[in-house]
Amino acid sequence: MNDMKQELREMLAGILGAEQPLPEDESLLHYGLNSMKTMRLVGMLRKQGIKVSFVELSKQPTLGAWAKLCAEKSGAAEQTAAVQHADNAPFALTDVQQAYLMGRKDDQPLGGISCHVYIEFDRDTLLDISRLQTAWKQLLAAHPMLRAKFNPDGTQQIMEQAAAESMFEIHDLRGDAEAEKKLEAIRQTHSHRKLDVENGICAGLAVCILEGDAMRLCFDLDLLVADVVSFKIILDDLA
């Protein structure tokens, strides 16, 4: 509770430009709080997983009341997450996930595509493919959202076993006269594909072995399960 109060105090000091510590029980309206600044705080809290609304904050705009509300919301979220991960129960999509799923539908204007990231890494030397595949499996086990599937009823669910293990591909193109053509075909296919998220396939890794034991790693990820910062964490963990 005290940690939450201090965190809120620091957020509000930045939003309101307050130079003196804000009191706990005095209305923040006296310190320049307005609807736009309240919405800014709502956005900051939601990024931290604390799902409060503008209406809830407006009911009692004091630091003490908000700290209590945020502590309750945070505790409820942790309890819900623990239950979901314990029994793999379905849970709700975020607003962004709903938008991404809608955009995947072919009947939508400019639709039929996924919000998706694709990246290639070229190496002059060959990695140990067996160790790389083991690392891939460990990565999927370590990050629950890489084991998520998206259900027809508009929920998501963490699976115990990662379906994306099947998305580890090996293409040995040594001595292949059409190696460049096949590399381009892999790039076109993987950079534009819609991964089968309905069956829990949210990421893929293709290993292309080239002449002289050079190699190319082709990694793709559906942004239904990760944002840009998470994408960097996933790559760091794989490395």
Backbone bond lengths (Angstrom), bond angles and torsions (degrees), N, CA, C in turn:
res aa  C-N    CA-C-N  psi(-1)  N-CA   C-N-CA  omega(-1)  CA-C   N-CA-C  phi
1 M - - - 1.466 - - 1.527 110.11 -
2 N 1.345 116.39 -47.15 1.459 120.18 179.73 1.523 111.38 -65.18
3 D 1.354 116.09 -38.40 1.461 120.26 177.26 1.518 110.39 -62.87
4 M 1.334 116.64 -42.55 1.457 120.97 179.54 1.528 110.42 -64.44
5 K 1.328 116.48 -40.46 1.460 120.84 -179.49 1.526 110.46 -62.78
6 Q 1.338 115.86 -42.67 1.456 119.80 -179.68 1.527 111.16 -67.81
7 E 1.325 116.22 -38.94 1.467 120.23 178.87 1.528 110.86 -64.28
8 L 1.328 115.77 -43.25 1.461 120.37 177.05 1.528 110.99 -63.07
9 R 1.325 115.88 -42.29 1.465 120.46 -179.32 1.540 110.48 -59.31
10 E 1.344 115.84 -39.95 1.462 119.89 179.74 1.532 111.21 -69.68
11 M 1.343 116.64 -41.07 1.464 120.11 177.19 1.523 111.17 -60.66
12 L 1.336 114.88 -47.25 1.468 120.00 -176.99 1.522 111.84 -67.80
13 A 1.327 116.60 -33.65 1.467 119.21 177.85 1.522 109.84 -60.63
14 G 1.353 115.95 -38.92 1.453 119.69 178.05 1.518 112.90 -71.13
15 I 1.334 116.14 -41.25 1.465 120.71 -178.16 1.521 111.52 -70.03
16 L 1.338 116.84 -42.33 1.462 121.47 -175.10 1.528 113.15 -92.99
17 G 1.333 116.29 -10.21 1.458 119.03 -177.14 1.510 112.83 67.60
18 A 1.333 115.87 30.95 1.469 120.42 -177.45 1.524 110.49 -77.41
19 E 1.317 116.02 129.01 1.460 120.85 179.10 1.523 111.88 -91.37
20 Q 1.356 117.08 -26.18 1.458 122.13 179.70 1.536 108.85 -103.13
21 P 1.342 117.91 151.44 1.470 120.43 177.12 1.527 111.25 -56.51
22 L 1.313 116.94 134.01 1.466 121.50 -179.07 1.527 110.37 -77.05
23 P 1.332 118.30 137.58 1.469 120.98 177.82 1.523 110.43 -71.23
24 E 1.327 115.86 158.61 1.462 120.65 -175.69 1.519 113.22 -77.71
25 D 1.331 117.91 -38.17 1.461 120.68 -167.51 1.523 114.10 -112.27
26 E 1.308 117.50 7.17 1.462 120.15 179.60 1.523 109.31 -97.32
27 S 1.332 116.04 142.32 1.460 120.11 -178.17 1.526 110.73 -59.20
28 L 1.342 115.31 131.91 1.458 120.37 -179.98 1.525 111.97 -73.62
29 L 1.337 116.68 -10.62 1.459 120.59 175.42 1.529 110.46 -62.22
30 H 1.327 116.73 -28.29 1.458 121.48 179.48 1.525 111.61 -71.73
31 Y 1.327 116.55 -13.18 1.463 121.15 -176.66 1.533 111.64 -111.55
32 G 1.331 115.33 17.85 1.465 119.35 174.45 1.514 115.54 97.11
33 L 1.329 117.82 8.79 1.461 119.87 178.13 1.528 109.98 -67.02
34 N 1.349 116.31 134.72 1.456 121.35 173.42 1.520 108.77 -139.10
35 S 1.322 117.82 -176.96 1.464 121.32 -174.56 1.528 111.81 -64.38
36 M 1.340 117.34 -39.45 1.462 119.97 -179.13 1.528 111.12 -65.85
37 K 1.326 116.03 -41.21 1.460 119.69 179.78 1.530 111.04 -70.01
38 T 1.333 116.39 -32.59 1.462 120.02 176.36 1.526 110.23 -65.67
39 M 1.339 116.99 -42.93 1.461 120.62 179.04 1.525 111.09 -65.19
40 R 1.319 115.95 -34.40 1.473 119.03 176.87 1.522 110.31 -62.70
41 L 1.334 116.45 -41.22 1.458 120.34 177.89 1.522 110.95 -66.31
42 V 1.336 117.20 -40.08 1.468 120.87 177.02 1.526 110.03 -55.99
43 G 1.332 116.57 -45.65 1.461 120.58 179.42 1.517 112.46 -62.93
44 M 1.311 117.63 -41.99 1.464 121.63 179.50 1.526 111.30 -63.78
45 L 1.339 116.23 -41.22 1.463 120.09 -179.68 1.523 111.52 -69.26
46 R 1.326 116.45 -38.61 1.467 119.45 -179.42 1.520 111.21 -65.52
47 K 1.334 117.32 -33.54 1.458 120.39 176.57 1.522 111.27 -62.76
48 Q 1.327 116.51 -24.68 1.461 121.39 177.60 1.527 111.82 -93.05
49 G 1.339 116.90 6.73 1.453 120.90 178.05 1.516 114.76 85.71
50 I 1.337 117.59 9.30 1.467 121.47 179.22 1.524 107.71 -99.92
51 K 1.310 116.70 103.05 1.461 121.74 -171.83 1.531 111.17 -89.68
52 V 1.315 114.78 84.85 1.453 120.93 174.67 1.524 107.89 -105.19
53 S 1.326 116.23 160.05 1.457 120.88 179.65 1.527 110.80 -114.68
54 F 1.309 115.58 162.63 1.467 121.71 176.88 1.531 110.15 -58.92
55 V 1.334 116.56 -42.43 1.464 121.23 -178.55 1.525 110.82 -62.33
56 E 1.336 117.35 -43.39 1.467 120.88 -179.25 1.523 111.20 -62.57
57 L 1.318 116.75 -41.83 1.460 119.75 -179.39 1.528 111.68 -70.40
58 S 1.322 115.73 -32.93 1.467 119.63 -176.23 1.524 112.74 -71.89
59 K 1.322 117.58 -22.23 1.460 120.44 -176.91 1.532 111.98 -62.77
60 Q 1.313 116.76 -39.23 1.456 120.56 -177.91 1.529 108.61 -146.22
61 P 1.336 117.19 84.00 1.471 120.86 -172.21 1.528 113.66 -80.29
62 T 1.316 115.40 67.05 1.461 120.46 174.63 1.528 108.77 -126.95
63 L 1.304 115.82 153.89 1.461 120.54 -179.38 1.525 111.27 -60.26
64 G 1.337 117.29 -43.25 1.455 120.71 -177.99 1.521 112.32 -63.16
65 A 1.347 116.51 -44.75 1.468 120.44 -179.43 1.520 110.70 -65.75
66 W 1.313 116.64 -40.29 1.465 120.03 -179.35 1.521 111.87 -68.30
67 A 1.330 116.90 -37.88 1.461 120.13 178.25 1.531 110.36 -62.70
68 K 1.332 116.37 -41.39 1.465 120.71 178.78 1.521 110.71 -65.40
69 L 1.346 116.81 -44.24 1.462 121.10 179.98 1.523 110.46 -62.41
70 C 1.333 117.45 -45.47 1.468 121.38 -177.76 1.522 111.24 -66.52
71 A 1.326 116.88 -37.08 1.464 120.17 177.72 1.520 110.63 -64.34
72 E 1.336 117.14 -40.85 1.466 121.37 178.22 1.527 110.38 -64.97
73 K 1.341 116.49 -44.61 1.466 120.48 -179.85 1.519 111.01 -63.79
74 S 1.312 116.40 -41.76 1.463 120.98 -179.48 1.518 110.91 -64.81
75 G 1.333 116.90 -43.30 1.465 120.70 178.57 1.506 112.22 -64.07
76 A 1.347 116.45 -40.74 1.470 120.27 179.12 1.517 110.98 -65.11
77 A 1.333 116.53 -39.23 1.469 120.59 -179.78 1.522 110.93 -65.04
78 E 1.356 116.81 -42.07 1.463 120.41 179.29 1.525 111.02 -64.94
79 Q 1.335 116.44 -39.73 1.462 120.52 179.73 1.524 110.61 -66.26
80 T 1.348 116.20 -42.48 1.460 120.29 179.20 1.512 111.02 -63.43
81 A 1.346 116.45 -43.98 1.461 120.38 -179.88 1.524 111.23 -62.45
82 A 1.340 116.40 -39.03 1.464 120.04 179.81 1.520 111.09 -64.14
83 V 1.327 116.28 -41.28 1.465 120.41 178.79 1.523 110.45 -65.93
84 Q 1.336 116.57 -43.80 1.464 120.32 -178.78 1.514 111.14 -62.22
85 H 1.327 117.20 -45.30 1.446 119.70 -178.08 1.517 111.37 -71.97
86 A 1.338 116.64 -24.61 1.459 119.33 -179.64 1.516 111.62 -72.97
87 D 1.317 117.24 -39.73 1.463 118.32 -175.20 1.528 112.80 -118.96
88 N 1.343 117.75 11.36 1.466 122.29 179.08 1.518 112.29 56.05
89 A 1.328 116.54 34.64 1.465 120.40 -179.30 1.519 110.53 -72.17
90 P 1.338 118.09 146.74 1.467 120.91 175.55 1.526 110.81 -62.48
91 F 1.320 116.47 148.75 1.458 120.34 176.34 1.523 109.36 -142.42
92 A 1.322 115.12 166.05 1.466 121.41 -169.05 1.527 112.49 -71.50
93 L 1.318 114.45 153.38 1.453 121.46 173.19 1.525 110.13 -79.87
94 T 1.325 116.50 154.51 1.457 119.99 170.01 1.532 108.55 -79.84
95 D 1.329 116.31 169.10 1.461 119.93 178.08 1.527 111.10 -61.28
96 V 1.326 117.12 -39.22 1.467 120.76 -179.80 1.522 110.61 -66.34
97 Q 1.337 117.39 -42.42 1.459 120.19 178.23 1.529 111.12 -61.69
98 Q 1.325 116.84 -41.07 1.468 119.87 177.71 1.526 110.89 -59.58
99 A 1.334 115.77 -41.97 1.470 120.09 179.69 1.530 110.49 -65.15
100 Y 1.329 116.77 -42.79 1.467 120.05 179.42 1.532 111.44 -62.43
101 L 1.344 116.56 -42.68 1.463 120.03 179.20 1.522 111.24 -64.89
102 M 1.334 116.64 -38.72 1.462 120.04 177.93 1.527 110.34 -62.19
103 G 1.323 116.27 -40.74 1.457 120.32 -179.06 1.515 113.70 -67.81
104 R 1.328 117.77 -17.27 1.463 121.30 177.27 1.535 112.39 -74.72
105 K 1.324 116.79 -18.33 1.460 120.19 -174.24 1.528 111.29 -76.16
106 D 1.324 115.24 135.58 1.460 120.08 -177.03 1.518 112.94 -68.89
107 D 1.343 117.84 -22.12 1.459 119.64 -176.61 1.527 113.04 -85.84
108 Q 1.355 116.82 4.15 1.457 120.61 179.25 1.527 110.64 -92.39
109 P 1.339 118.73 143.17 1.467 120.20 174.02 1.528 110.38 -57.28
110 L 1.324 116.46 128.68 1.464 122.96 -177.45 1.527 111.73 61.30
111 G 1.324 116.68 20.33 1.462 120.89 -177.08 1.520 112.33 -91.98
112 G 1.324 114.41 -162.35 1.449 120.72 179.23 1.519 114.07 82.38
113 I 1.330 117.31 13.02 1.458 120.46 178.51 1.528 108.95 -130.90
114 S 1.326 115.36 162.64 1.469 119.06 177.96 1.523 109.49 -108.64
115 C 1.327 115.45 155.45 1.460 120.73 171.48 1.526 105.53 -84.70
116 H 1.318 116.25 110.88 1.453 121.24 -156.46 1.521 108.51 -150.01
117 V 1.324 117.79 144.40 1.459 121.20 178.60 1.528 109.21 -119.09
118 Y 1.338 115.12 140.31 1.466 121.33 179.46 1.521 107.96 -135.34
119 I 1.333 116.86 135.30 1.460 120.33 -178.76 1.528 109.06 -146.75
120 E 1.345 115.63 146.75 1.460 121.97 179.37 1.530 110.39 -118.25
121 F 1.319 115.42 145.43 1.466 122.18 174.01 1.529 107.98 -127.24
122 D 1.324 116.92 125.10 1.463 121.83 177.43 1.517 109.98 -102.69
123 R 1.338 116.11 138.98 1.467 122.44 178.63 1.526 109.17 -130.30
124 D 1.341 115.47 149.52 1.462 120.82 176.95 1.516 111.90 -86.12
125 T 1.328 117.01 -16.96 1.463 121.20 -178.81 1.528 109.64 -124.48
126 L 1.304 114.58 155.40 1.466 120.82 -175.62 1.527 111.18 -86.28
127 L 1.322 116.23 130.24 1.457 120.98 172.77 1.528 110.11 -77.00
128 D 1.319 115.61 161.65 1.460 121.28 172.75 1.534 107.19 -72.37
129 I 1.328 116.80 107.55 1.469 121.63 -173.52 1.526 111.32 -62.67
130 S 1.317 116.57 -38.09 1.464 120.17 -179.54 1.522 110.73 -63.91
131 R 1.332 116.83 -43.60 1.470 120.36 178.60 1.523 110.57 -66.04
132 L 1.327 116.24 -37.90 1.459 120.06 179.13 1.529 110.56 -63.26
133 Q 1.326 116.64 -41.94 1.467 119.72 179.46 1.524 110.90 -66.35
134 T 1.328 117.39 -37.29 1.463 120.66 175.49 1.523 110.87 -63.36
135 A 1.340 116.12 -42.54 1.466 120.53 178.12 1.525 111.02 -62.50
136 W 1.331 116.72 -38.23 1.473 122.03 178.38 1.528 110.18 -61.34
137 K 1.329 116.85 -45.76 1.462 120.57 179.38 1.526 111.24 -64.15
138 Q 1.337 116.13 -39.86 1.464 119.86 179.29 1.532 110.71 -67.02
139 L 1.326 116.77 -35.32 1.461 120.96 177.56 1.521 110.81 -62.15
140 L 1.333 116.52 -45.85 1.463 120.99 179.80 1.524 111.55 -65.07
141 A 1.319 116.35 -33.74 1.467 119.79 178.81 1.528 111.26 -72.52
142 A 1.340 116.52 -31.53 1.462 120.48 -174.89 1.521 112.90 -78.70
143 H 1.337 118.08 -27.63 1.461 121.45 -175.55 1.536 109.80 -113.66
144 P 1.331 117.94 103.71 1.464 120.50 -176.38 1.524 114.37 -54.20
145 M 1.335 117.86 -38.03 1.468 118.90 -176.87 1.518 112.64 -68.40
146 L 1.328 118.39 -17.61 1.467 120.28 172.87 1.524 110.87 -76.82
147 R 1.334 116.28 -5.17 1.467 121.81 175.46 1.527 111.06 -114.07
148 A 1.333 116.10 22.39 1.468 120.15 -177.61 1.519 111.23 -86.79
149 K 1.320 114.79 146.66 1.460 119.71 169.66 1.529 107.78 -126.81
150 F 1.328 115.37 153.88 1.454 121.34 -173.92 1.523 109.15 -114.18
151 N 1.334 114.84 117.43 1.457 121.93 -169.78 1.525 112.21 -86.99
152 P 1.349 117.66 155.69 1.466 121.50 179.67 1.529 114.00 -61.16
153 D 1.344 117.22 -22.80 1.470 120.07 -178.25 1.531 112.71 -84.02
154 G 1.343 117.23 8.06 1.460 119.80 177.99 1.508 114.29 83.24
155 T 1.330 117.83 25.98 1.459 122.20 175.26 1.528 109.11 -120.44
156 Q 1.313 115.56 169.19 1.466 121.57 174.51 1.519 108.29 -124.99
157 Q 1.327 115.51 159.85 1.454 119.71 -172.12 1.523 108.88 -151.55
158 I 1.332 116.95 136.61 1.461 121.73 178.27 1.525 108.81 -89.01
159 M 1.321 116.32 124.08 1.458 120.66 179.25 1.527 110.58 -90.11
160 E 1.313 115.94 149.38 1.460 120.13 178.62 1.525 110.78 -69.27
161 Q 1.320 116.99 -41.16 1.456 121.67 179.08 1.524 109.31 -106.44
162 A 1.310 116.43 138.93 1.462 121.02 -176.77 1.525 111.00 -84.21
163 A 1.323 115.65 118.05 1.460 119.71 175.54 1.519 110.96 -67.74
164 A 1.334 117.71 -25.42 1.465 121.46 -176.12 1.525 113.00 -69.38
165 E 1.356 117.94 -6.85 1.465 118.44 173.91 1.525 110.17 -57.91
166 S 1.341 115.13 -31.27 1.463 119.48 -179.88 1.518 112.01 -71.88
167 M 1.356 117.19 -11.19 1.456 121.07 -178.59 1.529 111.96 -92.86
168 F 1.309 117.99 18.17 1.458 122.32 171.64 1.526 107.21 -92.58
169 E 1.327 116.12 111.50 1.470 121.33 -174.13 1.521 110.22 -113.76
170 I 1.313 115.95 146.07 1.466 121.99 175.00 1.529 108.09 -124.19
171 H 1.339 115.88 123.44 1.463 121.92 177.35 1.527 107.72 -119.82
172 D 1.316 116.55 106.17 1.468 120.84 179.03 1.523 108.05 -90.88
173 L 1.331 115.54 105.07 1.467 121.16 -175.20 1.531 112.14 -106.07
174 R 1.309 117.96 13.80 1.463 120.84 177.29 1.521 109.73 -65.57
175 G 1.319 115.64 129.22 1.459 120.23 179.19 1.516 113.87 77.12
176 D 1.317 117.33 6.72 1.466 120.64 -179.23 1.533 109.03 -91.29
177 A 1.314 116.70 119.69 1.460 121.12 -178.55 1.528 112.42 -64.96
178 E 1.324 116.76 -20.96 1.460 120.79 -179.08 1.535 111.77 -106.74
179 A 1.334 116.25 27.79 1.468 120.71 -175.70 1.525 111.59 -58.64
180 E 1.338 117.77 -46.72 1.466 120.35 -178.23 1.528 111.05 -63.67
181 K 1.306 116.17 -40.78 1.465 120.17 178.66 1.527 110.51 -63.41
182 K 1.316 116.77 -41.08 1.461 120.34 -179.44 1.532 111.57 -70.78
183 L 1.342 116.53 -35.77 1.464 119.64 175.64 1.529 110.97 -61.21
184 E 1.334 115.52 -42.33 1.458 119.05 179.47 1.525 111.04 -66.89
185 A 1.339 116.27 -36.27 1.468 119.78 178.46 1.529 110.70 -65.12
186 I 1.358 116.89 -39.57 1.466 120.43 177.35 1.525 109.76 -64.06
187 R 1.342 116.38 -42.58 1.464 120.06 179.16 1.524 110.92 -60.55
188 Q 1.317 117.10 -46.42 1.465 120.13 -178.29 1.519 111.59 -65.27
189 T 1.333 116.36 -42.02 1.467 120.23 -178.49 1.529 111.38 -68.09
190 H 1.328 116.52 -48.75 1.461 120.24 -173.44 1.525 112.43 -74.55
191 S 1.317 117.96 -32.37 1.461 119.23 -177.02 1.522 112.23 -77.40
192 H 1.327 117.82 -15.07 1.462 120.54 -177.97 1.533 113.57 -117.72
193 R 1.311 117.54 2.10 1.467 117.94 -172.19 1.522 112.38 -79.53
194 K 1.318 114.30 155.26 1.467 122.03 169.90 1.523 106.85 -100.32
195 L 1.315 115.77 110.48 1.461 119.50 179.64 1.534 109.99 -65.45
196 D 1.311 116.03 152.19 1.470 122.05 -175.32 1.527 109.81 -80.67
197 V 1.337 115.64 70.38 1.470 120.25 -175.82 1.521 111.70 -68.18
198 E 1.332 117.64 -22.91 1.467 120.19 177.53 1.525 111.14 -63.36
199 N 1.334 116.75 -24.00 1.456 120.97 178.45 1.522 112.24 -113.19
200 G 1.329 115.96 19.65 1.454 120.18 171.73 1.511 115.52 84.98
201 I 1.319 118.38 14.76 1.461 120.22 177.37 1.523 107.88 -99.28
202 C 1.325 116.12 103.43 1.469 122.14 -174.27 1.521 112.46 -116.48
203 A 1.329 117.55 -4.43 1.463 120.94 -178.83 1.513 109.46 -152.91
204 G 1.322 115.73 157.22 1.459 120.43 178.54 1.513 110.97 -147.87
205 L 1.332 116.14 150.35 1.464 121.79 177.00 1.518 108.44 -136.62
206 A 1.336 116.29 120.25 1.459 121.83 177.90 1.521 108.73 -112.30
207 V 1.341 116.12 134.60 1.460 122.80 178.50 1.517 107.89 -110.45
208 C 1.329 117.06 119.38 1.457 122.09 179.04 1.530 107.97 -109.92
209 I 1.343 116.49 115.89 1.464 121.60 -179.23 1.523 108.08 -94.69
210 L 1.350 115.89 126.26 1.453 121.75 -171.75 1.524 110.87 -115.64
211 E 1.325 116.17 177.96 1.459 121.38 179.92 1.527 110.96 -58.45
212 G 1.333 115.44 145.49 1.452 120.62 179.41 1.511 113.29 70.40
213 D 1.324 116.05 19.54 1.468 122.53 -178.37 1.529 112.87 61.94
214 A 1.319 116.52 23.64 1.463 119.37 167.42 1.518 108.06 -73.73
215 M 1.319 116.40 165.72 1.459 117.91 -179.33 1.517 110.66 -153.60
216 R 1.316 114.70 158.39 1.462 122.27 173.81 1.521 108.16 -127.72
217 L 1.338 115.69 130.43 1.458 121.64 173.77 1.523 108.20 -102.13
218 C 1.319 116.78 128.49 1.468 122.74 179.86 1.532 107.79 -116.57
219 F 1.316 115.54 110.95 1.464 121.10 -175.91 1.514 109.12 -114.27
220 D 1.329 116.71 132.92 1.466 119.09 173.49 1.514 110.56 -137.33
221 L 1.347 114.41 153.67 1.457 121.59 -171.35 1.517 108.96 -149.30
222 D 1.325 116.67 133.74 1.460 120.42 174.52 1.524 108.89 -81.26
223 L 1.329 116.16 129.42 1.466 120.43 -177.01 1.524 112.98 -76.76
224 L 1.321 117.87 6.45 1.460 120.78 166.43 1.523 111.17 -61.96
225 V 1.330 117.05 -27.10 1.466 119.92 -171.96 1.525 113.38 -112.88
226 A 1.312 118.54 -1.25 1.464 119.73 -178.22 1.522 109.90 -161.01
227 D 1.337 115.67 147.06 1.463 119.91 172.38 1.532 108.66 -96.58
228 V 1.321 117.08 -173.74 1.462 120.61 -175.08 1.529 111.71 -64.54
229 V 1.334 117.16 -39.91 1.466 120.30 178.86 1.526 110.13 -65.10
230 S 1.325 116.73 -42.31 1.469 120.83 178.92 1.524 110.97 -63.55
231 F 1.322 116.09 -35.89 1.467 120.92 178.59 1.528 110.25 -58.84
232 K 1.318 116.73 -42.89 1.468 120.16 178.45 1.527 110.76 -65.00
233 I 1.337 117.31 -40.86 1.467 120.92 178.79 1.525 110.27 -61.83
234 I 1.328 116.67 -42.25 1.471 120.84 -179.99 1.523 110.82 -61.76
235 L 1.339 117.30 -44.31 1.459 120.24 179.68 1.531 111.02 -66.53
236 D 1.337 116.62 -39.47 1.467 119.70 177.40 1.524 110.64 -61.19
237 D 1.331 116.43 -42.61 1.460 120.20 -179.84 1.526 111.53 -65.64
238 L 1.327 116.70 -40.02 1.468 119.63 178.09 1.529 110.33 -63.49
239 A 1.340 115.74 -41.72 1.469 119.77 179.43 1.533 110.81 -63.83
